[in-house]
Amino acid sequence: MVREVARLGLLGFGGVGPQSYHLFVVRTRWLSAEQFAELAGVGQALPGPNTVNLAAICGDRWFGPLGALAAVAALTVPPTVIAIALAALLVPIAGAPRLVAIECAVVAACAGLVLATALRVFATIALRRGAAFALGAALAAAITLRSGDMPEATVAAIALGFGFELLATRRR
């Protein structure tokens, strides 16, 4: 497990959420899609990076506290060392236009991967009548909040209302 989680950590810097679904569900079949969605939700509720929390939960589940520690170390230490080394090498050319263009392309690719993983996890969760509506409302609230046209408290109240609608739909 440690080797696979370390490989996962080396696949991306700044977040490996999309790749974690592929590792845990598709490639190794350690978790079903439903289990991944459940544990990813627990990982989001805990403080800290979601994928690190997921690795700690799985490491603890299969190998106890030392497994959790090993999974977290395997996921975080190698990319941290590489990131520090790259940062030291790139300081002299930090403002170069080509480097800035590469950074913009990587950020766009990461956004696409995060969206694709969110859609996979959402498709895994049993779609209820209000779930699609709540997802659309949350997306609209995020866009509205980003545009700055609406106060944050109003957007939070709208999102809370849609959340209650989703809960009410699940109970029916």
N, C-alpha and C positions, 0 to 999 in steps of 0.2 A: 504494500500500500504506500509506503513512504516514497518509493521510487516514482510511482505514478503521480502522487501528489506533488513531488518536487518537479517533475516534468510539467505539471499543470502550472506551477508557479513560474516556470521559465517561459511559458507560452505568452505571457503578457505582463506588461507593467502598468500599474494603476488600476487593475481590476481584471479578473479572469472569470467573471460570472458566466458569460456565454460558454466558455470552454469547460466550465465545471459541469454543466448539464451533459455535455458530450461525454466527459470522462465517467461520471457517476452512473449515467443512465444508458447511454448508447454503447460505449466501447467496453467497459468492464462489467456492466450490468450489476453493479453493487447495490443499486437502488432502482425501484420501479419509478415510473414517471410520477405516480401519486406520492410515493415516499419522498422523492426529490422536492416536489412542490410543498409538501408539509414541512420538511426539514429546512428548506430555503425560507419559508415563512418564519419559522422559529429563529433562524439565523438573522433575519432582518429585524426581529423584535429585540434581539440582544445587542448590546453596545459593541461597536467595532465593525470591521469589514465583514460583509455577508459571507463571502466564500471562505474566509478564515474561520468564521463561526461554524459553517457547514463542515469544514474539514475537522475541526475540533470535535464536533458532535459525532461524526462518523468514526474518528479515531478512538474516541472514548467508548462508543458503542461496541466496537469490535476488539479493542485491545486495552481498554481501561485508561486511567489518567496518563500513563506514559505514552500510550498511543495517541492521545489528544495532543500532548506536548510535541511528540515527534511529527505529527501531521502539520501542526502550526509552524514548527521550525522548518520543515521541508518546503512548505508553501511560501514562507516569507524570507528566510535567510539568503538563499541563492540569488533571487532577483534584487534584493537590497544591495548585496555586494556588487553585482553587475551594474546597477543603477548608479551607485557611488563612483565606480570606476569610469563609467561613461560620462557622468557629469564632470568629473575632473578633466577628462580628455576634451570635452566639447566647450569648455568655458572660453577658450580663445576665439571660437567662431560662433558664439551664441546668437548674434544678430544677423548672420548670413542669410540672404534671401532664400537660398535653396534649402537650408536647414529649417527655416520657418515654413516653407511650402511642404516639406516632408512631415513636419509636426501637424500641420492642418489636415493632411491626408490621413494620418494615423488616427487623429481624433474623430474624423468622419467615419472611418472604418469601425472604430470602437463603438460609436453611437449606433451604427447599424447592427452590430453583434448584440448589443444590449437589448435593442428593440426586438430582434429575432428571438432571443431567449425569453423575453417577457411574453411574447405571443405564444411560444411553445408551452410555457408554464400555465398561461391562461387557458389554452386549449385543453390542457390536462385536467384542470379543475372542472367539475361538472358544471356545464353552462346552464344557468337558470335564466328565467325570463328577465330578471332585473340585472343580472351580472353584466351582460353586454351594454346595457344602458348605463350602469354605474361606471364601467370602464371608459365609455365615451365621455361621460360627464367629468370623470377625473382628468382625462386628457384635455378636455376643453378648459377645465379649471387651471391646469398647469400652463396651458398656452396663454390664458387670460392673465394669470399671475406674472408670467414672463414678460408680457407686453407692458405691464405696469399700469393698465387702464383702470384696474379695480383694486380697492383696498384688500390687503391680505386677510383681514377678518371676514370680509364678505365671501371671499373665495373659500376660506376654511369652513364657513357655515354652509355653503353650497355643497362642498365635498362631504361634510358630516351628514347632511340630509340624504345624499345619495348612498352613503354608507348604511344609514338606517333603512333605506329602501331595499338595499341588497340583503340585509339581515332579515327583514320582514318577508322577502321573497323566498329565502331559504327555508323559513319556518313553515311556509304554506305547503 
